[in-house]
Amino acid sequence: MRNLISALVLLTACAHATQAPPIAPAQTPALPVTPDAAFRAQQPTPLAHEPAFTSPVPTERKLKDGAQLLVVENHAVPLVALDVVIRAGIDDEPLDRDGLAEFLAQMLLEGTTTRTSIELEIARERLAAQLSTGAGYETITVHLNALKETLPEALALMADVLLHPAFREADIDRLRGLTLTGLQQKKGSAGALARDDFNRLIWGAKNARGLPSGGTPASIKALAATDLQRFHKAWFAPNNALISVSGDTTPDEIARLLEKAFAAWKPARLPARHHRVYPTTEARGIVLTDIPTASQSQVWVGWRGPKATDPETLPLQVANNVLGGLFTSRLNRNLREEKAFSYGVKSRLSFYGDSGTMLAAGGIVAQHTAEALGEYEKELEKLRNGEIGDEELSRAKQAIIRGLPSIHETNDAVASAMAGLVTTGLPLDYFAKLPARVEAVTKAEVIKAIDTHVTPKSWQIVVVGPAASNKEPLEKLGLGKLEVWPAE
């Protein structure tokens, strides 16, 4: 034992003897002084004046085939964006073919009479072009973004898509399957269900706008190639089209290219439009769609609003920014920052050619659904009472003006924005004159617009979430009769 201890002592001593002396902490080398060090150390001086942004005004032409042409030149990069807008959409669907317009828009990219969907995609990739479609209430749009050097070929491809869709049965069946799957998935989306419920209340089930977005399983299963062909033949005519272009081209050049690419497109006699009658509200109520397992409720409060050309739309947009159009607006400050009931609650306005919508909406922690709806009501009534401060009003107006550059950020955005002016009936210089018009809006005009259009005591309420825990608290708010709808 003594020998073992001696050996351990010896080993320990050797170990200490062979250890290196402690290393002093390394000194951090001084950073080299750069030529711009003095500049970086200074506080930036304010600009002498705020930079101004002037929105473009498109040049307008009429093509030989009757199509309306808008062109905004932008020669900064060799790219061209182009929207062909057909003035027909969801509004023009037969009521027993709900979802037809959106289905047709997707089918346009599923092949033409001379190209399969794969061949169409290969041709698009070869040209490095982007090609997409979409459908709204009043329009169906085919969008192209192409290089300047391949624009003639890209336009020919776009013309093939627009003029010669194949509507093959195999492609219809494949897209039908995808659409039906999407409709099944929609049952689990509280936001999608809230949108459908809201549309049904404000537009009515006798109008295509009031039917479920994207169709129903029954209407999608009923769609046939003849339905697509009939709709396409009826509405896809150049005299029913608007072509909006932004990019590295000129009005003369793009007009020449379009007339060559679309030479086979001939004007046609258009069908009569449906006469739409929207419902009136005789009594306010709450529609509660039950999703028993939801941890959040969607709470939507709103009604129809004025059309885009109404003289009070601009003061109403200012009022909307005060209420909930911005992240710092009243609704979000109240329900997110102060109450912690939501990640975000906003209000928004939508304007169409014949009407519009006004809506306050957001996702709410399910257990606070009724409390949150009560706060919606308080904020709406506060706005209606004309309680708007000067600083709040200025911030709401500046948000509209300073948002203009983002509306015109890309060629795609410009083409879309200019097309939107025409389809909603606004003048082509609307954006260019908007800053001055916004600056001129007075608090009295905002209050008058609120008094006319913001009438929460007649606005409808949609709640999508667990009914068992929320039915009684919602009824106690006294906001009208409560109906519970299933999530189907």
Summary of the structure (lengths in Angstrom):
residues: 488
radius of gyration: 30.1
end to end distance: 85.6
largest distance: 115.6
contacts: 1526
relative contact order: 0.14
helix: 48%
strand: 18%
